[in-house]
Structures are given as structure tokens and as C-alpha cells.
Amino acid sequence: MNTIEVGGTVAAGFGDVRAEFAAVVAEEDGESGAQLAAFVRGRKVVDLWAGQGISGTTLTGLHSTTKGAAALVVALLIQDGALDVDRPVAHYWPRFAAAGKERITVRDVLVHRSGIVGVDGGFTVAELADERVIAERLIGQRPYFEPGTAHGYGGFVTHAIVGEVVRAITGTGIQQLFEQRIRIPYDLDVYLGLPAEFDHRYRPILPWRATPEMNAAFAANSPSSHSVAGISYNLNARGFTAANVMALPNDAAVRRLGQGSVGGVGSAHGIAAMYAAAITGIDDREPLLSLDTIAIISAIHSSGADLVRGDSAPYALGFEAKALLYPFLGAHAFGHTGSAGSDGFADPHSGLTYGYTRRRAAFAFNAPENARLAAALHRAATAARFAVSA
């Protein structure tokens, strides 16, 4: 195991988290880099980084951790009373009703029960950068399974659909609302559309280090390009591979347009601060979400076998149901991981919020070190709470 220098700070009582992070980056790939950040009840307790050229303000691609940011915009519209998720998508976006989709609700889309996981023939990278183009392609697409009968992850398309609903309600896109209502007011280092002047802070996602064992495992478990899973990951597009999936945020157009399913850019601190802003507020600002809204968006909707991601993909309303992934968290914990290994969540019960990024793409969809790091943080946060109570 290599010794890797870790930068950043931890609050008193969180020293074990620093040690766990140091062990993770040494085992994984310390040169490529990673970041870890956490807040407890709105107070920053961990802000760490490691790797060549990596600091606390380094930005990298978030893949589907982006969905958590987009889902917070949806949560605000629910809270405002502007969005009824049990109305059909076609109520807001009539053209979506084509090809047997007239009864699919907004809720179905947000919990991945719509049957719309991709499009016949797949998308080009240029199309994947622009959710308006994705939405146009989806109008004529029939569901891949009967809506409401199962759940299957809509990796690239979820917020292209929801984005059209948001646009119909507000006259603007998810990206603009995130900027106006969430990122700017809380000064967050998470972007749905990275301004060109911040490009110098971006570090590209690196491909995973393939070993013979990894290659054999991938060959044994890789979905057929025309299976439900393959379509969700866009493997049905000519020449598109798993390596293209991992590299998507490195495409300048993907970063610039910030499509709400996979196009976000940010830092671990930005992710953890975003979730802290949602549930507790930060820097003396009020929380974004009321307790009633948190109860609505964190309720578990879909669990068991996902037709795309398998058994470890439970969903709340627009988020992953994190309590079923990390059992030490409270029942209302919510967040979203990303396919290169980033992750973020909020646990309203403990007040813990979490952000993690890594530059080297993980071999698994959810990098296994997230469970280790989240558990270490939860132990420290719980011990600190009991110490204060005593």
C-alpha cells in the first residue's frame, strides 16, 4: 500500500475519518485523486482531498450524482405546489403521450417505473449532451416494459423527460432553476452547466485500471447492447461502449449544457454542502426543504431487482433510497451515486450530509469505498452527538 498525502481538515472527533480516507486513496489509486466532505447539522466537519493536482476546489464529472441536484429542483416545485407528480407527464408535455405513453406519470419517471430507459438505436454523444434533443427523440419511443409493473433505471433520459415538465410549469429549465434557487444562494460548487471560466478547475474522469480479472468479470456481467440494461446505458448506439459512458463528462458540450441526468460538475464539498443546504441550511441560511417535503421525496418507492442495475438500486422520489444501501442511516436518507464512483446523500435523522468524488472511474457503479467512508462518518457523527448530550 502506498502512502498518500492527504490535504484538508477534519473537526475534532473525526480523525478516524481522515485515516479511513487515507487508506481508501492508498488502496484505490492515490495519484488519480479523490475528495471527501461532510456536514453535520449544517456545520462542515470533513473536507479532505488527495492526489496529484487535486485540491478541495477541484471539479470533476459527477455522472448520475447529478440526478440529486436536478431532483432538488423538482422537490422545490413540489413544495411550491406547482408540480403534481401524480399527473401524467402528458398533462404538462402533451407530445409525450405518443406511442402508448399517455398514462405515464411524473412519479413513474422519477422512480424509474416508466418503462422509458433509452431510445431505439441509442444516442450520439452530441445528443446525450443536450436534454432537449433527448426529449425530442423520446417522443416517438414506446416503453420497454409495461409502465408501473417493474422498475428499470433511466440512466440518461430521466431528467430530459422531467426537464420538459419543469419547463412547461416554469418557462425555464432545471439548469436555470438550480442556478437561481440553489447554487447561487448557497454558493455551492456544483454546476448544471459549467461556465467556461471554470474550465481550468476541471480534472477529467480517468478510465478504470483494467486488470485481467476485471476484464473477465466485465465480460461475464456486461449486458447485451440490446437488453433493457444495455439500452439504458446507451450501449445500443453504434460504437458506444462502457468506456464512453465513463468519459461523458469529459466532453465539453456535456459539461457546458449540464443535462440533469449525467452532465453535472462539482466537488465533494459542493455535493455535501448542497445536501446540507437542503435539510438543515448552511451559513445561517434557512434549509431549502421543509420537513413535509423531505418526507415526501425520501419515501421509498422502488426496491428489489431493478431491470437495469440489479438488486442494489432502491429509489425514493427522484433519489436513491440511501437507507436501503447504507443500513446505518435513517429511514429518510436520500441522495444519488454516479457511475464513476461519486456519491452524495443527506440523512435527516442524524443531520449528516456526504459528498465524495474520485477521478479514476470505479469498476462498480457505486464505488465500494463509499460504504466504508459513510460508515466512518456516521460513527464519528453519532459519537460527537452523544458527547455533546453527555
GIWO-V263679 format. One record per residue. N is the residue number from 0. RES is the residue in three letters. SS is DSSP state (@ for helix, = for strand, . for the rest). PHI is phi in degrees with one decimal (none if undefined). Layout:
n: {N	N}
res: {RES	RES}
ss: {SS	SS}
phi: {PHI	PHI}
//
This chain:
n: {0	1	2	3	4	5	6	7	8	9	10	11	12	13	14	15	16	17	18	19	20	21	22	23	24	25	26	27	28	29	30	31	32	33	34	35	36	37	38	39	40	41	42	43	44	45	46	47	48	49	50	51	52	53	54	55	56	57	58	59	60	61	62	63	64	65	66	67	68	69	70	71	72	73	74	75	76	77	78	79	80	81	82	83	84	85	86	87	88	89	90	91	92	93	94	95	96	97	98	99	100	101	102	103	104	105	106	107	108	109	110	111	112	113	114	115	116	117	118	119	120	121	122	123	124	125	126	127	128	129	130	131	132	133	134	135	136	137	138	139	140	141	142	143	144	145	146	147	148	149	150	151	152	153	154	155	156	157	158	159	160	161	162	163	164	165	166	167	168	169	170	171	172	173	174	175	176	177	178	179	180	181	182	183	184	185	186	187	188	189	190	191	192	193	194	195	196	197	198	199	200	201	202	203	204	205	206	207	208	209	210	211	212	213	214	215	216	217	218	219	220	221	222	223	224	225	226	227	228	229	230	231	232	233	234	235	236	237	238	239	240	241	242	243	244	245	246	247	248	249	250	251	252	253	254	255	256	257	258	259	260	261	262	263	264	265	266	267	268	269	270	271	272	273	274	275	276	277	278	279	280	281	282	283	284	285	286	287	288	289	290	291	292	293	294	295	296	297	298	299	300	301	302	303	304	305	306	307	308	309	310	311	312	313	314	315	316	317	318	319	320	321	322	323	324	325	326	327	328	329	330	331	332	333	334	335	336	337	338	339	340	341	342	343	344	345	346	347	348	349	350	351	352	353	354	355	356	357	358	359	360	361	362	363	364	365	366	367	368	369	370	371	372	373	374	375	376	377	378	379	380	381	382	383	384	385	386	387	388	389}
res: {MET	ASN	THR	ILE	GLU	VAL	GLY	GLY	THR	VAL	ALA	ALA	GLY	PHE	GLY	ASP	VAL	ARG	ALA	GLU	PHE	ALA	ALA	VAL	VAL	ALA	GLU	GLU	ASP	GLY	GLU	SER	GLY	ALA	GLN	LEU	ALA	ALA	PHE	VAL	ARG	GLY	ARG	LYS	VAL	VAL	ASP	LEU	TRP	ALA	GLY	GLN	GLY	ILE	SER	GLY	THR	THR	LEU	THR	GLY	LEU	HIS	SER	THR	THR	LYS	GLY	ALA	ALA	ALA	LEU	VAL	VAL	ALA	LEU	LEU	ILE	GLN	ASP	GLY	ALA	LEU	ASP	VAL	ASP	ARG	PRO	VAL	ALA	HIS	TYR	TRP	PRO	ARG	PHE	ALA	ALA	ALA	GLY	LYS	GLU	ARG	ILE	THR	VAL	ARG	ASP	VAL	LEU	VAL	HIS	ARG	SER	GLY	ILE	VAL	GLY	VAL	ASP	GLY	GLY	PHE	THR	VAL	ALA	GLU	LEU	ALA	ASP	GLU	ARG	VAL	ILE	ALA	GLU	ARG	LEU	ILE	GLY	GLN	ARG	PRO	TYR	PHE	GLU	PRO	GLY	THR	ALA	HIS	GLY	TYR	GLY	GLY	PHE	VAL	THR	HIS	ALA	ILE	VAL	GLY	GLU	VAL	VAL	ARG	ALA	ILE	THR	GLY	THR	GLY	ILE	GLN	GLN	LEU	PHE	GLU	GLN	ARG	ILE	ARG	ILE	PRO	TYR	ASP	LEU	ASP	VAL	TYR	LEU	GLY	LEU	PRO	ALA	GLU	PHE	ASP	HIS	ARG	TYR	ARG	PRO	ILE	LEU	PRO	TRP	ARG	ALA	THR	PRO	GLU	MET	ASN	ALA	ALA	PHE	ALA	ALA	ASN	SER	PRO	SER	SER	HIS	SER	VAL	ALA	GLY	ILE	SER	TYR	ASN	LEU	ASN	ALA	ARG	GLY	PHE	THR	ALA	ALA	ASN	VAL	MET	ALA	LEU	PRO	ASN	ASP	ALA	ALA	VAL	ARG	ARG	LEU	GLY	GLN	GLY	SER	VAL	GLY	GLY	VAL	GLY	SER	ALA	HIS	GLY	ILE	ALA	ALA	MET	TYR	ALA	ALA	ALA	ILE	THR	GLY	ILE	ASP	ASP	ARG	GLU	PRO	LEU	LEU	SER	LEU	ASP	THR	ILE	ALA	ILE	ILE	SER	ALA	ILE	HIS	SER	SER	GLY	ALA	ASP	LEU	VAL	ARG	GLY	ASP	SER	ALA	PRO	TYR	ALA	LEU	GLY	PHE	GLU	ALA	LYS	ALA	LEU	LEU	TYR	PRO	PHE	LEU	GLY	ALA	HIS	ALA	PHE	GLY	HIS	THR	GLY	SER	ALA	GLY	SER	ASP	GLY	PHE	ALA	ASP	PRO	HIS	SER	GLY	LEU	THR	TYR	GLY	TYR	THR	ARG	ARG	ARG	ALA	ALA	PHE	ALA	PHE	ASN	ALA	PRO	GLU	ASN	ALA	ARG	LEU	ALA	ALA	ALA	LEU	HIS	ARG	ALA	ALA	THR	ALA	ALA	ARG	PHE	ALA	VAL	SER	ALA}
ss: {.	.	.	.	.	=	=	=	=	=	.	.	.	.	@	@	@	@	@	@	@	@	@	@	@	@	@	@	.	.	.	.	.	=	=	=	=	=	=	=	.	.	=	=	=	=	=	=	=	=	.	.	.	.	.	.	.	.	=	=	=	=	=	.	.	@	@	@	@	@	@	@	@	@	@	@	@	@	@	@	.	.	.	.	.	.	.	=	@	@	@	@	.	@	@	@	@	.	.	.	.	.	.	.	=	@	@	@	@	@	.	.	.	.	.	.	.	.	.	.	.	.	.	.	@	@	@	@	@	.	@	@	@	@	@	@	@	@	.	.	.	.	.	.	.	.	.	.	.	.	.	.	.	.	.	.	.	@	@	@	@	@	@	@	@	@	@	@	@	@	.	.	.	@	@	@	@	@	@	@	@	@	@	@	@	@	.	.	.	=	=	.	.	.	.	@	@	@	@	@	@	=	.	.	.	=	.	.	.	.	.	@	@	@	@	@	@	@	@	@	@	.	.	.	.	.	.	@	@	@	@	@	.	.	.	.	.	.	.	.	.	@	@	@	@	@	@	@	@	@	.	@	@	@	@	@	@	.	.	.	.	.	=	=	=	=	.	@	@	@	@	@	@	@	@	@	@	@	@	.	.	.	.	.	.	.	.	.	.	.	@	@	@	@	@	@	@	@	.	.	.	=	.	.	.	=	.	.	.	=	.	.	.	.	=	.	.	.	.	=	=	@	@	@	.	.	.	.	.	.	.	.	.	=	=	=	=	.	.	.	.	.	=	=	=	=	=	.	.	.	.	=	=	=	=	=	=	=	.	=	.	.	.	.	.	.	.	.	@	@	@	@	@	@	@	@	@	@	@	@	@	@	@	@	@	@	@	@	@	.}
phi: {none	-79.6	-92.6	-114.5	-73.0	-109.3	-101.8	107.3	-136.4	-133.8	-74.7	-55.3	94.0	-114.0	-61.8	-65.6	-67.2	-60.2	-63.8	-65.9	-63.0	-60.1	-65.8	-62.4	-68.8	-68.5	-73.7	-79.6	-174.7	-60.0	-67.3	-69.4	106.6	-157.0	-134.7	-139.9	-144.5	-153.8	-123.9	-127.3	50.2	86.4	-105.8	-67.0	-118.6	-143.3	-151.5	-126.0	-154.5	-158.5	118.3	-65.2	72.4	-103.0	-131.0	-69.2	-105.0	-63.8	-110.0	-148.0	-72.0	-102.2	49.5	-78.6	-59.7	-53.4	-58.7	-63.5	-65.9	-63.9	-67.6	-65.7	-62.7	-60.6	-59.2	-65.0	-69.5	-63.3	-62.3	-71.5	80.2	-88.1	-123.6	-106.6	-71.6	-93.5	-81.6	-60.4	-53.5	-67.0	-62.4	-92.1	-130.0	-55.9	-64.7	-67.4	-65.7	-61.1	61.1	79.7	-107.0	-65.8	-101.2	-68.0	-92.0	-61.0	-59.7	-53.8	-66.4	-67.5	-107.3	64.6	-114.8	-85.9	82.8	-98.3	-110.2	-179.9	-144.6	-55.9	87.4	72.7	-115.4	-78.8	-60.4	-61.5	-69.3	-65.3	-70.8	-121.3	-67.9	-67.6	-69.3	-57.3	-58.3	-62.9	-66.1	-78.7	-56.9	-90.2	-84.3	-81.7	-61.4	-87.2	-147.2	-61.7	-54.1	87.1	-92.1	-159.6	-129.2	-146.5	-65.1	-91.8	-50.9	-101.8	-112.0	-53.3	-87.8	-70.5	-67.9	-62.8	-61.0	-68.7	-64.0	-60.6	-63.7	-64.5	-78.0	-109.4	81.9	-143.6	-92.4	-56.4	-61.9	-67.9	-67.7	-60.4	-62.0	-75.4	-101.5	-125.5	-65.9	-66.2	-59.2	-106.3	52.7	-95.7	-92.7	-133.4	-131.2	-102.0	114.0	-80.9	-60.8	-58.3	-69.7	-102.4	-59.1	-66.4	-89.9	-83.4	-118.0	-68.3	-66.3	-99.9	-66.5	-63.6	-81.9	-77.1	-105.9	-55.4	-65.6	-63.2	-61.5	-66.5	-64.8	-65.7	-63.0	-74.4	-113.0	-67.6	-72.5	-60.2	-62.2	-110.8	-78.3	-58.1	-65.8	-61.3	-66.2	-60.0	-89.5	66.3	-76.2	-82.5	-80.6	-58.0	76.8	-90.4	-126.6	-58.9	-62.7	-64.8	-58.4	-63.8	-86.8	-52.5	-63.8	-75.8	-75.4	-60.1	-68.7	-60.4	-65.2	-70.6	-85.6	59.9	-58.2	-72.8	-92.3	-144.9	-94.6	-74.7	-131.8	-176.0	-119.1	-61.1	-60.9	-62.1	-65.2	-63.2	-66.6	-60.4	-71.0	-65.0	-59.4	-68.8	-103.6	-130.3	81.7	-137.6	51.5	66.2	-88.0	-68.0	-65.5	-67.1	-113.3	-77.8	-62.4	-63.0	-66.2	-60.0	-62.5	-67.9	-78.6	-96.7	-62.8	-75.1	-112.1	-128.6	-141.2	82.3	-74.4	-86.6	-65.3	-105.4	-99.1	87.1	-81.1	-100.0	-145.0	-84.9	-124.0	-96.2	-85.7	89.8	-126.7	-76.9	-83.9	-67.4	-64.8	-84.9	-97.3	-123.5	-63.4	-76.9	-84.7	-68.9	-61.4	-99.1	-66.8	-143.8	172.9	-161.9	-92.6	-129.8	-67.7	-87.0	120.3	-68.8	-159.0	-160.3	-158.5	-126.0	-116.1	-59.2	-64.8	-92.2	79.1	-83.4	-125.4	-136.8	-141.6	-144.7	-133.1	-143.4	-82.4	-77.9	-57.4	-75.0	-73.6	-92.7	-58.1	-108.7	-53.1	-62.9	-68.0	-59.5	-63.0	-62.9	-68.3	-64.2	-64.5	-62.1	-64.2	-64.9	-60.0	-65.9	-65.5	-67.4	-62.4	-64.3	-65.4	-67.2	-63.9	-65.5	-63.7	-68.1}
//
